[in-house]
Amino acid sequence: MFTTLFQIAKNTFRESLREPIYLLILISALVLIFLYPVFTLFVFFGQEKLVIDSSMATMMVFGWGLAIMISSYAISREIDNGTALLLMSKPVQRPVFIIAKILGILAATTLFSFITGVASLLSLRVATDQFWIDNFFLYGNFVVIAIALTIAGAYNYVTRQSFCSAAILALTCLLPLMAVLGHFKQADGHHVGLAFRTIPALLLITLSIGSMGTLATALSTRFGLVPNLLLCAALFMLGLMSDYLIGRNAKEPWFRTPPAGEEQLWIDSYEFTPQELASIESWPEPRRVNETTPEGDFYLWTDTTESVGELPNLGDDPFSAWKDGFGWRHNLADLAAPPIRMAVYDAKKETWKYTWIGEAADQERVEGKNYTSYIFRRSGNPPRTPVGGTYRHPMPATGNYIASALYAAIPNWQLFWMADALSSRGDMADVNTKEPTVPGIYIVYGFAYALIMNVLLTLLAILLFWNRETGVQMTF
């Protein structure tokens, strides 16, 4: 079985590289990526953002288009011309056939992502200054394309082998060599090098292209090229807007007291006035409660209603100065019961703020006076800003299960887009270099998300292909 799986996957990969559409899409993407530095002149220190955004967008869109094209050729065309029927007449099981096809397509899309990813690094290397670009590499990149096509033409003339696959393999070898030269060669008297911090973001784009290839393969078992292209385009647009269209209505419950668990704890609050009896217009953005690292305010919890007096001043480093006592605990897991009171220490002002939470807060609330409602949630990722709630019932709307199911079922392509993070100077900046980067844990989560998505889409492809007739023309 594994030999059959490998052979079908290898043949699918080779046939994909031989398709003229593969080379056409690849060359078009490379030309666009290499031209972006020209458009960055006189953009007032925005050349890096323009090149990153444009290169990654080109890599993603062209990669998705390529994935749809080669998956349709690999599946629907073989069903139409009888190749699939010939394979099914041999001891080749349908799941093995479809899994092998997916693996071959994933290999082809990964190669495309590798070539365009290297080209993106080279393009960013060219845009070294807002008033000057490195012409050596600007023109050298196009020379590499010309050399690769020349080598492919000579190879095709001598051996009568595929021109397209030869050109693609030549680019696979030549562009990395150009990247090595670009990393070590000085520019305008100083060393510039390649922006390796963009590689994690390019890897996420690669994962999204592979996922689109698996999705297109599943749909191509039942649809031809044009319907497949339209369906994938619709799912692409819906996935890009899923956070806005569906995600905001998905169930994301908040609680009046901190829930148990090991995930990150988040807190949000809203200050009511006595006249504010209608629905809350907008909550502030949720804040992270740090129990292990000294970032932000310092939180303490207690599960008793007894008066414990004022807590001591902890100076400007409460994380080091505090020792559990006075009935208060820093770690929620150390409490014997759910917390009913919270103390927050402001290290800048060196002052404490005491707050009742949950039902205890309702008992302490005095009608006709301002009232601050606190809500909590545990989540590995930053939660959405809460929506809804009133003075009488200060709990936000939690969404519904139907929206949650749709939000989980539709691929969220926005999770793979990190161009904005690479262009910012906020929380994703590296501690040492101060350059924006993508955290390694996000790459792990992205890989896990893509893996789960590909497994589920592969099962869908097997299900759709299970009873598919392989010897008739498609009528869609």
Buried (B, 14 or more C-beta within 10 A) or exposed (E): EEEBBEEBBBBBBBBBBBBEBBBEBBBEBBBBBBBBBEEBEEBEEEBBBBBBBBBBBBBBEBBBBBBBBBBBBBBBBBBBEEEBBEBBEEEBEBBBBBBBBBBBBBBBBBBBBBBBBBBBBBBBBBBBBBEEBBEEBBEBBEEBBEEBBEBBEEBBEEEEEBBBBBBBBBBBEBBBEBBEBBBEBEBEEEEBEBBEBBBBBBBBBBBBBBBBBBBBBBBBBBBBBEBBBEBBEEBBEBBBBBBEBBBBBBBBEBBBBBBEEEEBBBBBBBEBEEEBEEEBEEBEEBBEBBBEEEEEBBBBBBBBEEEBEEBEEBEEEBBEBBEEEBBBBBEBEEBEEBBBBBBBBEBEEEEBEEBBBBEBBEEEBEEEEEBBBBBBBBBEEEBBEBBBBBBEEBBBBBBEEEBBEBBEEBBBBBBBBBBEBBBEEEEBBEEEEEEBBBEEEBBEBBEEBBEEBBEBBBEBBBEBBEEBEBEEEBEE
